Amino acid sequence: MYLNGLLILLLLIVHYIADFFVQTQYQAENKSKSTTQLSIHVFTYTLFFVPCIIYTLFKNHLNNDPMEPIIFFVGLSSIYITHWITDYFTSKVSAQYFKENNIRAGFQVVGFDQLIHYLSLGFIFNYLMSF
């Protein structure tokens, strides 16, 4: 089973809100220097996907399946890990470009960061829908 249009739209909206509006100014400025701030940002970001995972699991009629808690945990963990690794590297590179006032290159890294996040979410939710 593949991602449907409603789920893709939901993932894009949740990602946009969690990655841009929920992330504090302090986290945005310091996640490239502090794994604590990076981890707080990614933890909060990941929590926003709990309803999406529940929707995906129920849509596929997994309720009452003994594997459901494991699949739920795999989904959340995958979102956390991929987002953390992506932001760990891209925040350091973009911060350096912005520090050097190379705005174009900084935003190219931010765009690449977003592409990785979209692809990661697509793969993760496609995997979750395979159950």
C-alpha positions in Angstrom: 0.0 0.0 0.0 1.3 3.5 -0.8 0.8 6.8 0.8 -2.4 8.5 -0.1 -2.9 12.2 -0.9 -4.5 13.0 2.5 -1.7 11.4 4.4 1.0 13.2 2.3 -0.7 16.5 2.9 -1.0 15.8 6.6 2.7 14.9 6.8 3.7 18.1 5.0 1.6 20.3 7.3 2.7 18.6 10.5 6.4 18.8 9.3 6.1 22.5 8.5 4.5 23.4 11.8 6.8 21.2 14.0 10.0 22.1 12.2 9.4 25.9 11.8 6.8 27.2 14.2 7.3 24.9 17.2 11.1 25.2 17.1 12.1 28.1 19.3 14.5 30.9 18.3 17.0 29.6 20.9 16.8 26.0 19.5 17.2 27.3 15.9 20.3 29.3 16.9 21.9 26.7 19.1 21.1 23.3 17.7 24.3 23.4 15.5 26.3 24.0 18.7 24.4 22.0 21.3 23.2 18.4 21.0 20.9 19.1 24.0 19.1 21.8 22.0 19.1 19.6 18.9 17.6 16.7 20.9 14.9 18.9 22.5 13.9 20.2 19.1 13.8 16.8 17.5 11.9 15.3 20.5 9.3 18.0 20.3 9.2 17.6 16.5 8.7 13.8 16.8 5.8 14.2 19.2 3.8 16.0 16.6 3.8 12.9 14.4 2.1 10.7 17.0 -1.4 11.4 15.5 0.0 10.7 12.0 1.3 7.3 13.1 -1.9 6.4 14.9 -3.9 7.5 11.8 -1.7 5.3 9.6 -2.0 2.3 11.9 -5.8 2.5 12.3 -6.3 3.2 8.6 -4.5 -0.1 7.9 -6.7 -1.9 10.5 -3.9 -2.8 12.8 -5.8 -2.1 16.0 -5.6 -5.0 18.4 -2.6 -6.5 16.6 0.0 -7.5 19.1 2.7 -5.9 16.9 1.1 -2.5 16.9 3.1 -1.0 19.9 6.3 -2.2 18.3 5.4 -0.7 14.9 4.4 2.5 16.7 7.7 2.6 18.5 9.6 1.9 15.2 7.8 4.7 13.5 8.5 7.3 16.2 12.1 6.1 16.6 12.7 6.3 12.9 11.4 9.9 12.7 13.5 10.9 15.7 16.7 9.3 14.5 16.5 10.5 10.9 15.6 14.0 11.9 18.3 14.2 14.5 21.1 12.9 12.1 19.9 15.2 9.3 19.7 18.3 11.5 23.0 17.5 13.2 24.9 17.8 9.9 22.8 20.4 8.0 22.6 22.8 11.0 26.4 22.9 11.3 26.9 23.5 7.6 24.2 26.1 7.2 25.2 27.9 10.4 28.7 28.2 9.0 27.5 29.6 5.7 25.2 32.1 7.5 28.1 33.2 9.8 30.1 33.9 6.6 27.1 35.9 5.3 26.8 33.4 2.4 23.0 33.5 2.5 22.5 31.7 -0.8 24.6 28.7 0.2 23.0 28.7 3.7 19.5 28.5 2.2 20.6 25.8 -0.3 21.6 23.7 2.7 18.3 24.5 4.4 16.5 23.4 1.2 18.5 20.2 1.1 17.7 19.6 4.8 14.0 19.9 4.0 14.3 17.5 1.0 15.9 14.9 3.3 13.2 15.3 5.9 10.4 14.9 3.2 12.1 11.8 1.8 12.6 10.3 5.2 9.0 10.9 6.2 7.8 9.4 2.9 9.9 6.2 3.4 9.0 5.9 7.1 5.3 6.2 6.5 5.4 4.0 3.4 7.0 1.4 5.5 4.4 1.8 8.3 1.6 1.3 5.7 3.2 -2.0 4.6 1.9 -3.7 7.7 
